[in-house]
């Protein structure tokens, strides 16, 4: 089963799931909003069913959400209630998802650990951003939780889990920097997981 097929299958259930840590979600959302404004043209990669895009789009010049799952995107489109809402498209983390358009901000919430080729994905993001363009990400870091590896491997074997990259906080920072970004802000939301929040600029 491909990852797109996996997310298609669970899309209806995923859309109904409550946010696991509302406080951490709101904190990272508030930080992200401080980087967005009336001149922001944003592309959110791995947007899922669009809940975060709907929260971040107001006040921006343009906001597009993309996901590899057509099922997720169908649900996201169904949530848009006015012409000023975000746009949604099917696409992965590559050059094609940009559609030849220019975005000055790229967001990736809870996505980097799901990319089979993280370095290629980061390279595509860097390549398509303008100079000083922003890349904002939040990544669950479970690299130190060795006991999860066999559990997830079994779930993947029976189609119950997608690809997962076991990253540490240090690895997330290093890979983003190695892709050509200058990190300007970091955080852990929540500290106990941790999920690494990174704001970086293309240099």
Buried (B, 14 or more C-beta within 10 A) or exposed (E): EEBBBBBBBBBEEBBEEEEEBEEBBEBBBEBBBEBBEEEBBBBBBBBBBBBBBBBBBEEBEBBBBBBBBEBBBBBBBEBBEEEEBBBBBBBBBBEEBBEEEEBBBBBBBBBBBBBEEBEEBBBBBBEBBEEEBBBBBBBBBBBEEEEBEEEBEEBBEEEEBBBBBBBBBEBBBEBBBEBBBEBEEBBBBBEEBBBBBBBBBBE
